[in-house]
Amino acid sequence: MDEHRLEAIAVGEPLDPERHRVKTTIKAVTYYRLAIEHEDGMWRCRVFVDL
């Protein structure tokens, strides 16, 4: 059986409750504008979420 592995890089900043108020939760990941690309031996995936 082939071995599969996923590594991800997420960018952002530390949570500051004074500046970052949670107003809603994520309902689902959507296929809207989903992009999966293979470039220079690496895979890149872009997803959007429904709020």
HTML snippet that shows the backbone in 3Dmol.js (N, CA, C, O; Angstrom):
<script src="https://3Dmol.org/build/3Dmol-min.js"></script>
<div id="view" style="width:600px;height:400px;position:relative"></div>
<script>
const pdb = `
ATOM      1  N   MET A   1       0.842  -1.183   0.000  1.00  0.00           N
ATOM      2  CA  MET A   1       0.000   0.000   0.000  1.00  0.00           C
ATOM      3  C   MET A   1       0.888   1.248   0.000  1.00  0.00           C
ATOM      4  O   MET A   1       1.879   1.307   0.727  1.00  0.00           O
ATOM      5  N   ASP A   2       0.530   2.238  -0.813  1.00  0.00           N
ATOM      6  CA  ASP A   2       1.291   3.485  -0.870  1.00  0.00           C
ATOM      7  C   ASP A   2       1.109   4.284   0.413  1.00  0.00           C
ATOM      8  O   ASP A   2       0.052   4.248   1.042  1.00  0.00           O
ATOM      9  N   GLU A   3       2.139   4.989   0.778  1.00  0.00           N
ATOM     10  CA  GLU A   3       2.072   5.857   1.958  1.00  0.00           C
ATOM     11  C   GLU A   3       1.667   7.261   1.510  1.00  0.00           C
ATOM     12  O   GLU A   3       2.205   7.783   0.533  1.00  0.00           O
ATOM     13  N   HIS A   4       0.734   7.863   2.215  1.00  0.00           N
ATOM     14  CA  HIS A   4       0.282   9.213   1.898  1.00  0.00           C
ATOM     15  C   HIS A   4       0.582  10.130   3.073  1.00  0.00           C
ATOM     16  O   HIS A   4       0.520   9.721   4.232  1.00  0.00           O
ATOM     17  N   ARG A   5       0.906  11.366   2.755  1.00  0.00           N
ATOM     18  CA  ARG A   5       1.231  12.326   3.806  1.00  0.00           C
ATOM     19  C   ARG A   5       0.741  13.702   3.377  1.00  0.00           C
ATOM     20  O   ARG A   5       0.810  14.049   2.198  1.00  0.00           O
ATOM     21  N   LEU A   6       0.255  14.474   4.318  1.00  0.00           N
ATOM     22  CA  LEU A   6      -0.190  15.838   4.063  1.00  0.00           C
ATOM     23  C   LEU A   6       0.550  16.760   5.006  1.00  0.00           C
ATOM     24  O   LEU A   6       0.558  16.551   6.219  1.00  0.00           O
ATOM     25  N   GLU A   7       1.174  17.784   4.441  1.00  0.00           N
ATOM     26  CA  GLU A   7       1.789  18.843   5.230  1.00  0.00           C
ATOM     27  C   GLU A   7       1.108  20.136   4.828  1.00  0.00           C
ATOM     28  O   GLU A   7       0.780  20.330   3.657  1.00  0.00           O
ATOM     29  N   ALA A   8       0.895  21.011   5.781  1.00  0.00           N
ATOM     30  CA  ALA A   8       0.200  22.258   5.483  1.00  0.00           C
ATOM     31  C   ALA A   8       0.888  23.430   6.156  1.00  0.00           C
ATOM     32  O   ALA A   8       1.500  23.285   7.214  1.00  0.00           O
ATOM     33  N   ILE A   9       0.782  24.573   5.539  1.00  0.00           N
ATOM     34  CA  ILE A   9       1.269  25.818   6.120  1.00  0.00           C
ATOM     35  C   ILE A   9       0.067  26.750   6.218  1.00  0.00           C
ATOM     36  O   ILE A   9      -0.605  27.024   5.223  1.00  0.00           O
ATOM     37  N   ALA A  10      -0.190  27.226   7.412  1.00  0.00           N
ATOM     38  CA  ALA A  10      -1.279  28.176   7.619  1.00  0.00           C
ATOM     39  C   ALA A  10      -0.657  29.495   8.069  1.00  0.00           C
ATOM     40  O   ALA A  10       0.278  29.509   8.870  1.00  0.00           O
ATOM     41  N   VAL A  11      -1.172  30.577   7.556  1.00  0.00           N
ATOM     42  CA  VAL A  11      -0.639  31.882   7.925  1.00  0.00           C
ATOM     43  C   VAL A  11      -1.698  32.689   8.663  1.00  0.00           C
ATOM     44  O   VAL A  11      -2.897  32.491   8.464  1.00  0.00           O
ATOM     45  N   GLY A  12      -1.257  33.570   9.488  1.00  0.00           N
ATOM     46  CA  GLY A  12      -2.167  34.401  10.249  1.00  0.00           C
ATOM     47  C   GLY A  12      -1.422  35.081  11.371  1.00  0.00           C
ATOM     48  O   GLY A  12      -0.208  35.272  11.303  1.00  0.00           O
ATOM     49  N   GLU A  13      -2.143  35.439  12.388  1.00  0.00           N
ATOM     50  CA  GLU A  13      -1.544  36.090  13.537  1.00  0.00           C
ATOM     51  C   GLU A  13      -2.162  35.525  14.803  1.00  0.00           C
ATOM     52  O   GLU A  13      -3.238  34.929  14.749  1.00  0.00           O
ATOM     53  N   PRO A  14      -1.499  35.702  15.948  1.00  0.00           N
ATOM     54  CA  PRO A  14      -2.054  35.185  17.194  1.00  0.00           C
ATOM     55  C   PRO A  14      -3.429  35.792  17.481  1.00  0.00           C
ATOM     56  O   PRO A  14      -3.690  36.953  17.169  1.00  0.00           O
ATOM     57  N   LEU A  15      -4.289  34.987  18.077  1.00  0.00           N
ATOM     58  CA  LEU A  15      -5.633  35.441  18.421  1.00  0.00           C
ATOM     59  C   LEU A  15      -5.572  36.524  19.482  1.00  0.00           C
ATOM     60  O   LEU A  15      -4.948  36.350  20.529  1.00  0.00           O
ATOM     61  N   ASP A  16      -6.224  37.640  19.203  1.00  0.00           N
ATOM     62  CA  ASP A  16      -6.361  38.736  20.159  1.00  0.00           C
ATOM     63  C   ASP A  16      -7.859  38.957  20.338  1.00  0.00           C
ATOM     64  O   ASP A  16      -8.494  39.547  19.464  1.00  0.00           O
ATOM     65  N   PRO A  17      -8.445  38.496  21.456  1.00  0.00           N
ATOM     66  CA  PRO A  17      -9.893  38.609  21.650  1.00  0.00           C
ATOM     67  C   PRO A  17     -10.427  40.038  21.536  1.00  0.00           C
ATOM     68  O   PRO A  17     -11.607  40.229  21.240  1.00  0.00           O
ATOM     69  N   GLU A  18      -9.593  41.025  21.763  1.00  0.00           N
ATOM     70  CA  GLU A  18     -10.027  42.418  21.617  1.00  0.00           C
ATOM     71  C   GLU A  18     -10.236  42.792  20.151  1.00  0.00           C
ATOM     72  O   GLU A  18     -11.114  43.594  19.829  1.00  0.00           O
ATOM     73  N   ARG A  19      -9.434  42.214  19.270  1.00  0.00           N
ATOM     74  CA  ARG A  19      -9.508  42.532  17.844  1.00  0.00           C
ATOM     75  C   ARG A  19     -10.229  41.473  17.026  1.00  0.00           C
ATOM     76  O   ARG A  19     -10.807  41.796  15.989  1.00  0.00           O
ATOM     77  N   HIS A  20     -10.214  40.221  17.460  1.00  0.00           N
ATOM     78  CA  HIS A  20     -10.747  39.108  16.681  1.00  0.00           C
ATOM     79  C   HIS A  20     -11.933  38.489  17.412  1.00  0.00           C
ATOM     80  O   HIS A  20     -11.774  37.508  18.139  1.00  0.00           O
ATOM     81  N   ARG A  21     -13.101  39.050  17.225  1.00  0.00           N
ATOM     82  CA  ARG A  21     -14.289  38.486  17.858  1.00  0.00           C
ATOM     83  C   ARG A  21     -14.906  37.434  16.957  1.00  0.00           C
ATOM     84  O   ARG A  21     -15.113  37.671  15.767  1.00  0.00           O
ATOM     85  N   VAL A  22     -15.200  36.271  17.523  1.00  0.00           N
ATOM     86  CA  VAL A  22     -15.834  35.203  16.764  1.00  0.00           C
ATOM     87  C   VAL A  22     -17.312  35.538  16.657  1.00  0.00           C
ATOM     88  O   VAL A  22     -18.030  35.586  17.656  1.00  0.00           O
ATOM     89  N   LYS A  23     -17.757  35.772  15.417  1.00  0.00           N
ATOM     90  CA  LYS A  23     -19.148  36.149  15.185  1.00  0.00           C
ATOM     91  C   LYS A  23     -19.967  35.004  14.618  1.00  0.00           C
ATOM     92  O   LYS A  23     -21.195  35.008  14.704  1.00  0.00           O
ATOM     93  N   THR A  24     -19.289  34.024  14.040  1.00  0.00           N
ATOM     94  CA  THR A  24     -19.986  32.897  13.435  1.00  0.00           C
ATOM     95  C   THR A  24     -19.042  31.699  13.409  1.00  0.00           C
ATOM     96  O   THR A  24     -17.846  31.833  13.668  1.00  0.00           O
ATOM     97  N   THR A  25     -19.580  30.550  13.099  1.00  0.00           N
ATOM     98  CA  THR A  25     -18.753  29.356  12.978  1.00  0.00           C
ATOM     99  C   THR A  25     -18.735  28.891  11.525  1.00  0.00           C
ATOM    100  O   THR A  25     -19.592  29.279  10.731  1.00  0.00           O
ATOM    101  N   ILE A  26     -17.773  28.073  11.191  1.00  0.00           N
ATOM    102  CA  ILE A  26     -17.672  27.524   9.839  1.00  0.00           C
ATOM    103  C   ILE A  26     -18.724  26.438   9.676  1.00  0.00           C
ATOM    104  O   ILE A  26     -18.797  25.506  10.478  1.00  0.00           O
ATOM    105  N   LYS A  27     -19.552  26.566   8.616  1.00  0.00           N
ATOM    106  CA  LYS A  27     -20.575  25.556   8.339  1.00  0.00           C
ATOM    107  C   LYS A  27     -19.994  24.376   7.568  1.00  0.00           C
ATOM    108  O   LYS A  27     -20.257  23.217   7.891  1.00  0.00           O
ATOM    109  N   ALA A  28     -19.198  24.690   6.540  1.00  0.00           N
ATOM    110  CA  ALA A  28     -18.690  23.615   5.695  1.00  0.00           C
ATOM    111  C   ALA A  28     -17.593  24.144   4.777  1.00  0.00           C
ATOM    112  O   ALA A  28     -17.508  25.345   4.522  1.00  0.00           O
ATOM    113  N   VAL A  29     -16.767  23.244   4.290  1.00  0.00           N
ATOM    114  CA  VAL A  29     -15.827  23.557   3.215  1.00  0.00           C
ATOM    115  C   VAL A  29     -16.606  23.426   1.920  1.00  0.00           C
ATOM    116  O   VAL A  29     -17.420  22.514   1.778  1.00  0.00           O
ATOM    117  N   THR A  30     -16.369  24.321   0.977  1.00  0.00           N
ATOM    118  CA  THR A  30     -17.138  24.331  -0.265  1.00  0.00           C
ATOM    119  C   THR A  30     -16.243  24.020  -1.471  1.00  0.00           C
ATOM    120  O   THR A  30     -15.028  24.213  -1.419  1.00  0.00           O
ATOM    121  N   TYR A  31     -16.848  23.547  -2.533  1.00  0.00           N
ATOM    122  CA  TYR A  31     -16.117  23.309  -3.780  1.00  0.00           C
ATOM    123  C   TYR A  31     -15.952  24.595  -4.585  1.00  0.00           C
ATOM    124  O   TYR A  31     -15.229  24.605  -5.581  1.00  0.00           O
ATOM    125  N   TYR A  32     -16.609  25.677  -4.173  1.00  0.00           N
ATOM    126  CA  TYR A  32     -16.532  26.944  -4.887  1.00  0.00           C
ATOM    127  C   TYR A  32     -15.074  27.394  -4.995  1.00  0.00           C
ATOM    128  O   TYR A  32     -14.400  27.561  -3.978  1.00  0.00           O
ATOM    129  N   ARG A  33     -14.598  27.586  -6.195  1.00  0.00           N
ATOM    130  CA  ARG A  33     -13.243  28.032  -6.503  1.00  0.00           C
ATOM    131  C   ARG A  33     -12.165  27.107  -5.940  1.00  0.00           C
ATOM    132  O   ARG A  33     -11.038  27.541  -5.699  1.00  0.00           O
ATOM    133  N   LEU A  34     -12.504  25.839  -5.732  1.00  0.00           N
ATOM    134  CA  LEU A  34     -11.518  24.858  -5.293  1.00  0.00           C
ATOM    135  C   LEU A  34     -10.406  24.780  -6.334  1.00  0.00           C
ATOM    136  O   LEU A  34     -10.678  24.730  -7.533  1.00  0.00           O
ATOM    137  N   ALA A  35      -9.174  24.768  -5.885  1.00  0.00           N
ATOM    138  CA  ALA A  35      -8.042  24.669  -6.805  1.00  0.00           C
ATOM    139  C   ALA A  35      -7.045  23.660  -6.255  1.00  0.00           C
ATOM    140  O   ALA A  35      -6.637  23.744  -5.097  1.00  0.00           O
ATOM    141  N   ILE A  36      -6.660  22.711  -7.089  1.00  0.00           N
ATOM    142  CA  ILE A  36      -5.624  21.747  -6.750  1.00  0.00           C
ATOM    143  C   ILE A  36      -4.615  21.779  -7.891  1.00  0.00           C
ATOM    144  O   ILE A  36      -4.950  21.480  -9.037  1.00  0.00           O
ATOM    145  N   GLU A  37      -3.377  22.143  -7.566  1.00  0.00           N
ATOM    146  CA  GLU A  37      -2.360  22.314  -8.600  1.00  0.00           C
ATOM    147  C   GLU A  37      -1.088  21.565  -8.220  1.00  0.00           C
ATOM    148  O   GLU A  37      -0.745  21.460  -7.042  1.00  0.00           O
ATOM    149  N   HIS A  38      -0.399  21.051  -9.223  1.00  0.00           N
ATOM    150  CA  HIS A  38       0.885  20.385  -9.013  1.00  0.00           C
ATOM    151  C   HIS A  38       1.944  21.224  -9.705  1.00  0.00           C
ATOM    152  O   HIS A  38       1.876  21.452 -10.913  1.00  0.00           O
ATOM    153  N   GLU A  39       2.934  21.687  -8.926  1.00  0.00           N
ATOM    154  CA  GLU A  39       3.963  22.553  -9.482  1.00  0.00           C
ATOM    155  C   GLU A  39       5.279  22.313  -8.764  1.00  0.00           C
ATOM    156  O   GLU A  39       5.321  22.276  -7.534  1.00  0.00           O
ATOM    157  N   ASP A  40       6.339  22.152  -9.514  1.00  0.00           N
ATOM    158  CA  ASP A  40       7.683  21.943  -8.952  1.00  0.00           C
ATOM    159  C   ASP A  40       7.718  20.801  -7.943  1.00  0.00           C
ATOM    160  O   ASP A  40       8.383  20.904  -6.912  1.00  0.00           O
ATOM    161  N   GLY A  41       7.008  19.720  -8.231  1.00  0.00           N
ATOM    162  CA  GLY A  41       7.021  18.552  -7.363  1.00  0.00           C
ATOM    163  C   GLY A  41       6.191  18.676  -6.101  1.00  0.00           C
ATOM    164  O   GLY A  41       6.233  17.801  -5.236  1.00  0.00           O
ATOM    165  N   MET A  42       5.435  19.764  -5.992  1.00  0.00           N
ATOM    166  CA  MET A  42       4.596  19.967  -4.810  1.00  0.00           C
ATOM    167  C   MET A  42       3.149  20.160  -5.231  1.00  0.00           C
ATOM    168  O   MET A  42       2.870  20.639  -6.330  1.00  0.00           O
ATOM    169  N   TRP A  43       2.228  19.785  -4.347  1.00  0.00           N
ATOM    170  CA  TRP A  43       0.810  19.984  -4.575  1.00  0.00           C
ATOM    171  C   TRP A  43       0.350  21.181  -3.759  1.00  0.00           C
ATOM    172  O   TRP A  43       0.773  21.364  -2.617  1.00  0.00           O
ATOM    173  N   ARG A  44      -0.515  21.993  -4.345  1.00  0.00           N
ATOM    174  CA  ARG A  44      -1.096  23.138  -3.650  1.00  0.00           C
ATOM    175  C   ARG A  44      -2.608  23.053  -3.783  1.00  0.00           C
ATOM    176  O   ARG A  44      -3.130  22.805  -4.870  1.00  0.00           O
ATOM    177  N   CYS A  45      -3.302  23.259  -2.687  1.00  0.00           N
ATOM    178  CA  CYS A  45      -4.761  23.200  -2.690  1.00  0.00           C
ATOM    179  C   CYS A  45      -5.318  24.460  -2.031  1.00  0.00           C
ATOM    180  O   CYS A  45      -4.865  24.863  -0.959  1.00  0.00           O
ATOM    181  N   ARG A  46      -6.295  25.073  -2.676  1.00  0.00           N
ATOM    182  CA  ARG A  46      -6.963  26.255  -2.125  1.00  0.00           C
ATOM    183  C   ARG A  46      -8.431  25.895  -1.911  1.00  0.00           C
ATOM    184  O   ARG A  46      -9.105  25.410  -2.819  1.00  0.00           O
ATOM    185  N   VAL A  47      -8.905  26.140  -0.709  1.00  0.00           N
ATOM    186  CA  VAL A  47     -10.304  25.858  -0.384  1.00  0.00           C
ATOM    187  C   VAL A  47     -10.938  27.079   0.239  1.00  0.00           C
ATOM    188  O   VAL A  47     -10.249  27.930   0.801  1.00  0.00           O
ATOM    189  N   PHE A  48     -12.244  27.164   0.139  1.00  0.00           N
ATOM    190  CA  PHE A  48     -13.013  28.228   0.757  1.00  0.00           C
ATOM    191  C   PHE A  48     -14.023  27.590   1.712  1.00  0.00           C
ATOM    192  O   PHE A  48     -14.415  26.435   1.540  1.00  0.00           O
ATOM    193  N   VAL A  49     -14.428  28.343   2.700  1.00  0.00           N
ATOM    194  CA  VAL A  49     -15.380  27.819   3.675  1.00  0.00           C
ATOM    195  C   VAL A  49     -16.670  28.637   3.646  1.00  0.00           C
ATOM    196  O   VAL A  49     -16.653  29.837   3.374  1.00  0.00           O
ATOM    197  N   ASP A  50     -17.792  27.963   3.933  1.00  0.00           N
ATOM    198  CA  ASP A  50     -19.081  28.635   4.091  1.00  0.00           C
ATOM    199  C   ASP A  50     -19.223  29.043   5.540  1.00  0.00           C
ATOM    200  O   ASP A  50     -18.964  28.255   6.449  1.00  0.00           O
ATOM    201  N   LEU A  51     -19.633  30.273   5.747  1.00  0.00           N
ATOM    202  CA  LEU A  51     -19.857  30.754   7.101  1.00  0.00           C
ATOM    203  C   LEU A  51     -21.332  30.893   7.381  1.00  0.00           C
ATOM    204  O   LEU A  51     -21.717  31.290   8.481  1.00  0.00           O
TER     205      LEU A  51
END
`;
const viewer = $3Dmol.createViewer("view");
viewer.addModel(pdb, "pdb");
viewer.setStyle({}, {cartoon: {color: "spectrum"}});
viewer.zoomTo();
viewer.render();
</script>
